[in-house]
Amino acid sequence: MQNLTTTLIGNIKTKREIILPSGKAKFNWIDIENIGEAGAILLDKFNDYKNQSIEITGLENENFEKVTEQINRLIDNPINYKNVNPLRFYWIKKEDGMVKGMIIVMILLHFLPRFQKEPKISDFYERLTGKKPTDLKTFIEREKKQFEKL
């Protein structure tokens, strides 16, 4: 979820859009606060979980078009999701001043999921903490000011 308020926030604030080569691919949305909390518990109970593979996910798989719609329900200045092909994305980000390595990473993270199955949702966080992970709506409400126009 924090990718919305870090890596993508520049274009959200200045261009009022999220530009990615993601198409309609669905991504699992998890709050870093949930990851941190789970990590702290796992470290505290290290012997109980050592040598195990742990999968922590959020509650929802959504594409960027739907996430943009959710953001727009809560803010005054709407944003758009702009799907672009990887080459166009590369040149847009290059013009924005992003370093080549980061552009490639973003292409891999956002384009390749178009050819994969929807992410699996795990209940491990809930079993570990006794509560559900943060949902997208709650995150967007909490971070609403971040999405407002400059």
N, C-alpha and C positions, 0 to 999 in steps of 0.2 A: 504493500500500500504506500509506503513512503517514497517509492519511485515517483508517485504523483506530486509529492511536495519537495522533491530534490531534483533528480535528473530531468524531469519533464516540466518543472515549474517555470522555467524561463520563458518557454513558448506559451504556456498557459497565461502568464501575466502580460506578456508583451504582444503576442500575436493572437491571443484568445483561442488557441488551438493546441491539440495534441497531435503531433505529426509522427507517425510510425509506419513501418511496413508490415503491420500485423493482420491486415484483413479483418476477418471475423473470428480469428483464433481466440479461444477462451483461455484465460490465465487464472491461476488460483491466487486469490488475494488474501494475504496474511499481514497482520500488523506486527511491526518490529517489537512492539511492547510485549506481544504474546510470545514471540521468539525469545526475547530476553528473560521473561518470567520462566519459561520452560527450561532455558539454559541454566538459570540459577538453581532451579529445583534439581535438575539432572546433575549439576556439579555437587550440590549438597548431598545427594543420594547416589554418588558416583558408583559405589560398589554394587548397588542394586541394578544399575543400567550399563555397566561397563561391558564392552565387546558386543553391544547391541546396535543395530541400525535403527535410528529413530526418525520417523517421518512426521513433521509438524506442518499442518496445512491450515488454511482458513476455512470458512464455512461455504464460500462461494467461488464458482468458476464463472467469470464474465468476460466478455470482450470489451474493448475500449469504447466502442460505440455506446454500449449500455452503461458503462461507468461514466462516460461524459453526460449521458442523460440524467444519471443520478446526481451528479454535481450540479447540473443546470437547474434541478428542482430546488436547490438551496441557495443559489446565488443570483444576484441581479444582472450581471453582465455575462451572458451565456458564452460557453466555449464550444468549439467544434472538434470532432475527431476527423483527421485527414489521413486516409490510408494512401500511402505512396509505395511505388516499387522500390526495391533495395538500392538501385543505382541512383534514383532521384533522391532518396533519403540521404545517401552518402553525400551528394553535392549540396543539399540543403544544410546539412550539419557542418560540412566543411566551410561553407559560407558563414555559418554562425560562429565559427572559430573552434569547434570541437576537435580534439586531437583524433588522428586517424585510428588509433587502437581502440578508443572508446566507441567510435562510430561502428567499427567492425563488430565489437562486442554487442552493441545494441541491435545491429542487424541480425546477428546470430540468435540473440535472445527473443527477438520479436518476429522474425520472418519464419524461422524453422518450425515453431509451433503450429503454423498453418498446415503442416503435413503430419502432425502427430495427433494421437487421441487426446480427448479432453483430460486434464489432470485428475488424478484420483484424489478424493477427499478422505483424509484420515481423521479418526476420532481420538488420536493419541493425546492431543493437548487437553481435551475435556477429561479424559481418564486420568491424566497426570495432575491437573489443577482442580478438577471438580467444577469447572465452568466452561462455557462456550467461548470460542475465539471471538474477537471483535468482528462485527460484520461491516461491510462497506459503508452502509448508511451511517452508522455510528462514527466511523473514521472520518467520513466526509463532513459530518456535522461538527466534529471536534476540530477539524482543520479548515473549516469554512473560510476563515479570513485569508488563508494562504491562496485561495483560488480567486480572490477578488482582483479586479483590474488595478494596475499600478496608478 
